[in-house]
C-alpha cells in the first residue's frame, strides 16, 4: 500500500471504503451484512471485497491513529482471552490501565512466559503508555517469570509491583467489547487474518472509549471525522 495515496487505483471512492471498514470494525456485523447495507444504498459491493478492504486497511488505521492517543496511567491490568483461529484456540493478550483505557494487545499461538514477555515489550514500546508502577495479573505462572526477565534486562524498573489478584483485574470485562465483534465471523480462517482484523477491532474500540485527543467517548460524528482525517479524506 502506498502510505501517501492509500486509495490509489481503487474502483470505489475512498469514503465508501472507509465507511465499510469502519462499520465492520465497530459493530457486530458479518462481511455479507456490511455489503448488503451498502447495496441497499444503490452501490454494488461484494462481501469478499469488504473482506479485502478490512484486511488491507485495518493495520493502516492502527498505524495512523496511534500518534493521536492520550497518555494512559501507570497501573496496568493484564489478561489473555481465547480467540478461535482455523478451529483452534489462540490467545489474545490485552492490557488496560486502572481507568479502563486500552494499553495494547497481541495475538499469540501460545500462552507462556515467552509470549507474555513479547506482549510486555510491545506494550512498553507503545508511545501512549506510561512505565508501569504496578502490574495486576491472574495466577498464570508465566507472568512473574516474564516480568523477572524484563527487570533483569532493564526493560522494567526494579520498583515495579506485581499483583496476582484476579478480582482487581478489570480486563476480563473489557474483553467483551472485542469478543462481541469476533462472534459474527464465527472464528478466523488464518492467523494472519485474525491478527490484521483484531488490530482494526482494537483501534476502533479505543477511539470509541475516548482515548483519541479531540474525540470524546461515544462521539460518533467526531469518530467518523477523525478516521477520515487521518486518511486525508473529506467526506
N, C-alpha and C positions, 0 to 999 in steps of 0.2 A: 504494500500500500504506500502510495505517495503521501507522506505526512503533511505536505503543503497543500495538496489537492486530493483529499481522501475520497472524493466522489467522481474523480475524472473518469470518463468513458462509461459512466453508469447510464443505463437506459432510463432510469427513473430519477425524478428530481430529488435533491438531497434532503429536503424537508419531509418527503414521503418516506424515504429510507429511515431517517432518524425517528420518525413517528412510529413506524413499525417496530424498530429495535427498542424504543423506549416503552411501548406498550407491552411487548413480550417480557422485558426485564423488570417491569414494575408491577405487573398483575398476574395472577394465576391463570394464564391462557396457554393454549396449545398453539403451535405454528399454524394449524388449519384455522383456528378461530381468529387469529390475527389477520390471516389472508381474507377470510370471509368479511371481516369488518371493513377492510379496505375495498373489497369488491362491492360491498353494499353502497359505497360512496362513488361508484362508477368507474373504478380502475381495476384492471385485471392483474392480480398478483398471485402467483402460485405459492403454496406453503413451503416448498423447497427453496424458493427464492428468499423468503423470510428467514429460513434457517441459515442460509449462506450469509445474509446480512448480519444476523446476530453473531455468527462465528467470526466474522471479519471485524465488526465494529465494537464488540464488547471490550476486547483488550484495549482498543484505541480510546474508548470512553474512560476506562480506568486510568490510562496513562495521562490523559489530558486534564482530568478533574483533580488529581492529587495535589498540584500546587495551590489549589484554592481551598484546601481543607483547614478547618480550625484546629488549633493545638489541643490535644487531649491531655488528661491529667495523669499523674504518676502512680495510680492504683490500678493494676492490671488484673483482669479476671479472665482466665484461660480455660478452654474446654474443647473437646473434639466430638463431632457428631458423625453419624453414618450417612453415606451417600451411595446409592446403588449405581454401579457402572458396569455395563455389559453383564448383568446378572450377578455381580459380586460386590461385596461391601468394601468401600474405600472410606477414608477418613478426612473430614474437613475440619482442620484446626481453625478456631476462631477466638478472638480476644476482644473484650470491650473494657472501657475504663469504668470507674465507680458510678459515673453518670449515665452509663449505657451507650456511650459513643464507641463505634467500631474502631479498633486499632488496626487490625489486619486479619488476613485469612490465608490458608494454604491447604490445597488438596494433596493428600499423600496416599501411597499404596499401603503403608504400614503405620501402626501406632506404637512407636518405640522411642527410645531416647534419641536416636539419630534424627527421626522425623521431628520430634519436639524441638531439638536444637536448631534444625533448619527453620522451623517456624519462628522461634525466638529471634534468630538472626535477621530474618526478613522483617519482623515487626520493629526491631531496633533500628533498622535502616530507613524505615518509613519517615518521611520528612515532617509528618504531623504528630508523631508520638514523642512523649517525654520519657527520659530514662526512668525505669520503674523504681519506686520506693518500696513497694510491696507487690507480690505476685500471688494471687489466690488461684489454686487449682484443686482438682479432686484427688483421690487417693492413688492414682496411677503412679507406680514407682519410676516411670520414665522421666517425670518432671524433675524430681530432685537431682537425678543423675545429669540431665541436660543442663540445669542451672549451675550445678557444681563445675561442670566442664567449661561453661561460658565465663564463670567467675575466674577460673584458673587462666583462661585465655584473655582475661581483662576486657571482655565484651560486656560484662555486667559488673557493677560495683560490689565490693565485698559486703557493703552495708544493706544490700537488698534483702528484704524479708520474704520468706516463702511460707505461705499458709495453705495447708492441705485440709480445707474445711469446705465441704460441698455446699452447705446451706448459705454460705456467704457468696457463692459464685452465681451471678445472675446471667451467665452466658446461655445456660440451657433455655431460659425463657426467650432470649434473643434469637436462638436458633430457629424458632417458629416462623419468623418472617422469611427466612430463606427456604425452609422446608415446604412451606405452602406454595412457593414458586416452582420448586422441583417436582412436586406431586403431579401436575397435569401432564408432564412429559413421561411419566412412568419410568424414570431412570434414564441414564445416558448410554449411548451406543459405543462410546470410546472414552478413554481417559482424557484425551486432548479436547474433545467436545465438552466434556464436563468442566474441565479447567477453564476454558475460554468463556463458557456460559456463566459459570459461577462468578467470574470476575465482573461480568455485567450485573448479575443479581446483587452482589455486594455493593457495587458502586451506586446503583440506584437506591438501594436501601440506606446508604449513608447520606445521600442527597435528601431523601425523604425525612431522615432523622434531624435535619437541620445542621449537618456538620460542615456544609459549604458556606463560606463567607458570602453574605448578601442573599442567601436563600433560607428563609425561616422554616422551621419544622412544619411539614404539611402544606407548604405553599405551592400549589400546583402550577399556577401561571409562572411564578418565578423559576420553578424547576424546569419547565419547558424552555423558558428563555435562556437559562444557564446552559443547558445541553446544546441548544442551537448556537449560542455564542462561542463556546469552546471549539466548535467546528467551523466558525465563521459563516454560519447560515442565518439569513434574515428571513424569518417566517412571515 
